[in-house]
């Protein structure tokens, strides 16, 4: 290895109820494999929760932890002080609000310890005020609500982001990529390649690789013009383009666009545009506390009544009912 004098890293994985198992296990397994390739424990870790009790993942699997929040606060001043803390969360992270956790994370960061997150954990870091003016990554599905809730944060649909001493990743297998980046910092490319071979992954993805499948693969659409139009639509949700403006941009007539969408998408371009705007609205309703009228405006609707009518027609329930169901889900999760 080309950096054998590196200090050992000790990590704390802080588990939030309903955390996602895939990014959590991918991160730990990547570090375990690195230790095996090195022949010694360069990376050590422990698991923590607010009360030191078992935490249920979103899969329903319970994970035992090694320490409570109170324990971790004591460790900051002693030999058990970690070199990195990673918040692991997943679904319903918006319902996790804990001032003690926020204060601990700020203390960790102020002591010069690296702080990071897996999956939706950036939400917890942002609540603690650690991401203001920072770049961060979060799962694409949570990005709309996150961006509205924390406008002072530079959030991206990247696989992972490293901004100074803050590490965030989008979840899924992106935690493997972020851990590989950490290993590269510590030991270099040779070890990274060895870990990849053991994990049966054929390449190291960069932080700015796409999270989602390309439109062509995701939608099963082959026509390049239709793909260009959909990209235009997805980038103009709050201020929708007219069909004439879209036609001018892609050098097609309105009639040609209508025909192509009927052939490729099975519906009119206007209908498809409406559906993706309503999909964004649904994410905002379940991931943020924005008033319904503000959600409507953010998704390009001129009135809340028109928005509610369209929403009910597509989802068979009103925006208010959608949000009420979400609150019930969060309340049930908090009660467990």
BAPABA-926950 format. One record per residue (C-alpha): residue in one letter; residue number from 1; y negated, x negated, z. Coordinates in pm, whole numbers, plus 50000, padded with zeros to 5 digits. Example, Ala and Ser with C-alpha at 12.3 -4.5 7.8 and 13.67 -1.06 7.14 Angstrom:
BEGIN
a_1_50450_48770_50780 .
s_2_50106_48633_50714 .
This chain:
BEGIN
x_1_50000_50000_50000 .
x_2_49648_49881_49934 .
x_3_49492_50009_50257 .
x_4_49743_49923_50528 .
x_5_49470_49871_50788 .
x_6_49379_50239_50791 .
x_7_49372_50406_51131 .
x_8_49618_50682_51204 .
x_9_49492_51036_51158 .
x_10_49562_51307_51411 .
x_11_49504_51663_51297 .
x_12_49470_51997_51472 .
x_13_49570_52306_51276 .
x_14_49392_52601_51437 .
x_15_49580_52921_51354 .
x_16_49393_53247_51305 .
x_17_49602_53567_51324 .
x_18_49738_53671_50983 .
x_19_49703_53317_50848 .
x_20_49873_53243_50516 .
x_21_50196_53050_50551 .
x_22_50196_52883_50208 .
x_23_49881_52668_50243 .
x_24_49967_52590_50607 .
x_25_50319_52469_50532 .
x_26_50213_52292_50212 .
x_27_49955_52088_50404 .
x_28_50196_51986_50680 .
x_29_50483_51909_50445 .
x_30_50258_51687_50233 .
x_31_50166_51485_50541 .
x_32_50529_51473_50658 .
x_33_50641_51335_50322 .
x_34_50365_51073_50336 .
x_35_50491_50960_50677 .
x_36_50846_50936_50541 .
x_37_50735_50725_50246 .
x_38_50533_50498_50475 .
x_39_50811_50457_50729 .
x_40_50591_50545_51026 .
x_41_50379_50834_51152 .
x_42_50042_50765_50998 .
x_43_49967_51137_51030 .
x_44_50030_51334_51347 .
x_45_49938_51694_51415 .
x_46_49948_51974_51665 .
x_47_49893_52348_51640 .
x_48_49637_52543_51839 .
x_49_49532_52904_51894 .
x_50_49265_53074_52100 .
x_51_49493_53141_52398 .
x_52_49775_52894_52336 .
x_53_50013_53176_52249 .
x_54_50225_53234_51940 .
x_55_50034_53339_51627 .
x_56_50173_53574_51364 .
x_57_50131_53474_51001 .
x_58_50057_53740_50741 .
x_59_50428_53729_50657 .
x_60_50510_53846_51011 .
x_61_50659_53510_51110 .
x_62_50550_53391_51455 .
x_63_50449_53028_51498 .
x_64_50446_52861_51840 .
x_65_50146_52638_51912 .
x_66_50091_52332_52127 .
x_67_49748_52399_52272 .
x_68_49486_52658_52355 .
x_69_49116_52647_52276 .
x_70_49049_52542_52636 .
x_71_49298_52255_52597 .
x_72_49133_52140_52275 .
x_73_48790_52133_52436 .
x_74_48926_51904_52709 .
x_75_49097_51681_52453 .
x_76_48764_51606_52281 .
x_77_48670_51362_52554 .
x_78_49006_51188_52594 .
x_79_49282_51004_52414 .
x_80_49406_51327_52252 .
x_81_49083_51364_52058 .
x_82_49173_51455_51696 .
x_83_49030_51297_51384 .
x_84_49036_51625_51190 .
x_85_49045_51998_51268 .
x_86_49161_52247_51004 .
x_87_49117_52623_51042 .
x_88_49408_52815_50890 .
x_89_49348_53180_50809 .
x_90_49438_53436_50544 .
x_91_49407_53811_50507 .
x_92_49159_54009_50718 .
x_93_48968_53695_50817 .
x_94_48646_53901_50817 .
x_95_48770_54073_51134 .
x_96_48808_53746_51324 .
x_97_48487_53689_51522 .
x_98_48511_53457_51821 .
x_99_48203_53288_51966 .
x_100_48411_53043_52166 .
x_101_48586_52924_51850 .
x_102_48248_52890_51675 .
x_103_48107_52684_51962 .
x_104_48417_52460_51969 .
x_105_48397_52398_51594 .
x_106_48031_52301_51623 .
x_107_48113_52066_51908 .
x_108_48395_51911_51706 .
x_109_48166_51855_51408 .
x_110_47881_51718_51620 .
x_111_48118_51461_51767 .
x_112_48180_51321_51419 .
x_113_48524_51475_51375 .
x_114_48612_51601_51027 .
x_115_48631_51979_51006 .
x_116_48800_52181_50735 .
x_117_48980_52496_50636 .
x_118_49278_52627_50444 .
x_119_49271_52948_50238 .
x_120_49000_53178_50378 .
x_121_48918_52953_50674 .
x_122_48580_52872_50520 .
x_123_48476_53215_50650 .
x_124_48526_53093_51007 .
x_125_48340_52768_50940 .
x_126_48052_52964_50787 .
x_127_48037_53192_51092 .
x_128_48001_52880_51304 .
x_129_47706_52771_51088 .
x_130_47879_52458_50962 .
x_131_47855_52536_50591 .
x_132_47483_52603_50553 .
x_133_47367_52401_50253 .
x_134_47721_52269_50200 .
x_135_47963_52305_49912 .
x_136_48285_52484_49995 .
x_137_48588_52640_49830 .
x_138_48755_52970_49906 .
x_139_49022_53183_49742 .
x_140_48884_53356_49430 .
x_141_48970_53699_49569 .
x_142_48746_53640_49872 .
x_143_48462_53474_49687 .
x_144_48246_53784_49610 .
x_145_48238_53906_49970 .
x_146_48191_53555_50106 .
x_147_47898_53484_49874 .
x_148_47724_53805_49981 .
x_149_47789_53745_50353 .
x_150_47679_53380_50350 .
x_151_47413_53332_50079 .
x_152_47306_53000_50234 .
x_153_47644_52844_50149 .
x_154_47728_52693_49808 .
x_155_48069_52848_49750 .
x_156_48284_52780_49445 .
x_157_48615_52897_49302 .
x_158_48740_52537_49309 .
x_159_49075_52421_49440 .
x_160_48906_52226_49715 .
x_161_48572_52079_49812 .
x_162_48488_51774_50020 .
x_163_48124_51764_50129 .
x_164_48062_51483_50375 .
x_165_48286_51543_50674 .
x_166_48380_51899_50574 .
x_167_48698_51976_50381 .
x_168_48771_52323_50242 .
x_169_49041_52447_50008 .
x_170_49119_52776_49838 .
x_171_49467_52823_49982 .
x_172_49803_52851_49814 .
x_173_49914_52518_49677 .
x_174_49554_52392_49675 .
x_175_49612_52264_50030 .
x_176_49868_52022_49886 .
x_177_49601_51890_49649 .
x_178_49347_51848_49929 .
x_179_49601_51663_50145 .
x_180_49686_51438_49851 .
x_181_49316_51358_49822 .
x_182_49311_51269_50192 .
x_183_49617_51047_50152 .
x_184_49453_50878_49853 .
x_185_49147_50799_50066 .
x_186_49371_50641_50329 .
x_187_49644_50467_50130 .
x_188_49570_50486_49761 .
x_189_49733_50615_49445 .
x_190_50076_50455_49488 .
x_191_50156_50661_49795 .
x_192_50012_50973_49636 .
x_193_50246_50931_49341 .
x_194_50543_50884_49573 .
x_195_50457_51202_49762 .
x_196_50424_51393_49434 .
x_197_50767_51279_49323 .
x_198_50920_51396_49650 .
x_199_50737_51731_49633 .
x_200_50845_51780_49268 .
x_201_50489_51818_49145 .
x_202_50413_51642_48820 .
x_203_50040_51587_48858 .
x_204_49755_51565_49104 .
x_205_49503_51840_49041 .
x_206_49135_51762_49080 .
x_207_48904_51961_49307 .
x_208_48742_52143_49016 .
x_209_49061_52252_48842 .
x_210_49069_52628_48794 .
x_211_49218_52853_49062 .
x_212_49317_53139_48835 .
x_213_49519_53138_48519 .
x_214_49314_53111_48199 .
x_215_49208_53449_48064 .
x_216_49449_53408_47772 .
x_217_49748_53379_48006 .
x_218_49620_53620_48271 .
x_219_49551_53908_48035 .
x_220_49800_53831_47761 .
x_221_49516_53837_47508 .
x_222_49525_53602_47211 .
x_223_49212_53703_47019 .
x_224_48943_53440_47083 .
x_225_48657_53683_47021 .
x_226_48790_53930_47279 .
x_227_48830_53647_47531 .
x_228_48471_53538_47469 .
x_229_48348_53894_47523 .
x_230_48543_53928_47850 .
x_231_48397_53599_47974 .
x_232_48050_53734_47897 .
x_233_48125_54053_48085 .
x_234_48261_53870_48391 .
x_235_47948_53654_48408 .
x_236_47712_53956_48389 .
x_237_47837_54204_48647 .
x_238_47519_54272_48843 .
x_239_47310_54314_48526 .
x_240_47553_54442_48262 .
x_241_47488_54354_47902 .
x_242_47460_54627_47642 .
x_243_47720_54640_47369 .
x_244_47447_54543_47123 .
x_245_47363_54230_47326 .
x_246_47731_54139_47342 .
x_247_47767_54194_46968 .
x_248_47475_53962_46898 .
x_249_47623_53694_47126 .
x_250_47964_53687_46956 .
x_251_47841_53756_46602 .
x_252_48035_54080_46558 .
x_253_47931_54437_46493 .
x_254_47963_54706_46758 .
x_255_48230_54876_46549 .
x_256_48431_54554_46524 .
x_257_48419_54507_46901 .
x_258_48529_54865_46959 .
x_259_48824_54819_46724 .
x_260_48928_54485_46876 .
x_261_48924_54623_47232 .
x_262_49129_54925_47132 .
x_263_49385_54692_46974 .
x_264_49394_54421_47243 .
x_265_49302_54603_47566 .
x_266_49403_54961_47495 .
x_267_49059_55095_47587 .
x_268_48696_55078_47485 .
x_269_48482_54777_47577 .
x_270_48261_55006_47787 .
x_271_48561_55125_47986 .
x_272_48692_54773_48040 .
x_273_48346_54653_48150 .
x_274_48326_54941_48398 .
x_275_48668_54858_48542 .
x_276_48589_54493_48614 .
x_277_48258_54592_48776 .
x_278_48441_54840_48997 .
x_279_48701_54576_49082 .
x_280_48421_54349_49207 .
x_281_48277_54644_49402 .
x_282_48612_54698_49571 .
x_283_48623_54337_49683 .
x_284_48272_54366_49827 .
x_285_48357_54688_50009 .
x_286_48660_54543_50183 .
x_287_48525_54191_50243 .
x_288_48165_54252_50348 .
x_289_47948_54486_50551 .
x_290_47701_54542_50267 .
x_291_47572_54901_50252 .
x_292_47736_55101_49975 .
x_293_47406_55129_49788 .
x_294_47373_54748_49785 .
x_295_47730_54712_49660 .
x_296_47640_54953_49381 .
x_297_47336_54747_49281 .
x_298_47530_54419_49302 .
x_299_47779_54560_49053 .
x_300_47526_54691_48804 .
x_301_47506_55060_48894 .
x_302_47167_55230_48881 .
x_303_47248_55479_49157 .
x_304_47487_55514_49449 .
x_305_47592_55860_49331 .
x_306_47697_55733_48987 .
x_307_47878_55442_49150 .
x_308_48067_55675_49386 .
x_309_48165_55905_49101 .
x_310_48304_55618_48892 .
x_311_48477_55463_49191 .
x_312_48652_55786_49285 .
x_313_48766_55842_48926 .
x_314_48930_55499_48913 .
x_315_49068_55460_49267 .
x_316_49107_55825_49370 .
x_317_48894_55771_49681 .
x_318_48526_55722_49753 .
x_319_48366_55387_49844 .
x_320_48312_55525_50195 .
x_321_48682_55609_50226 .
x_322_48773_55262_50101 .
x_323_48561_55103_50370 .
x_324_48688_55340_50642 .
x_325_49047_55249_50556 .
x_326_48953_54883_50573 .
x_327_48804_54926_50921 .
x_328_49120_55096_51040 .
x_329_49326_54805_50908 .
x_330_49105_54550_51086 .
x_331_49115_54749_51410 .
x_332_49493_54764_51397 .
x_333_49513_54390_51331 .
x_334_49277_54315_51623 .
x_335_49486_54532_51856 .
x_336_49807_54339_51785 .
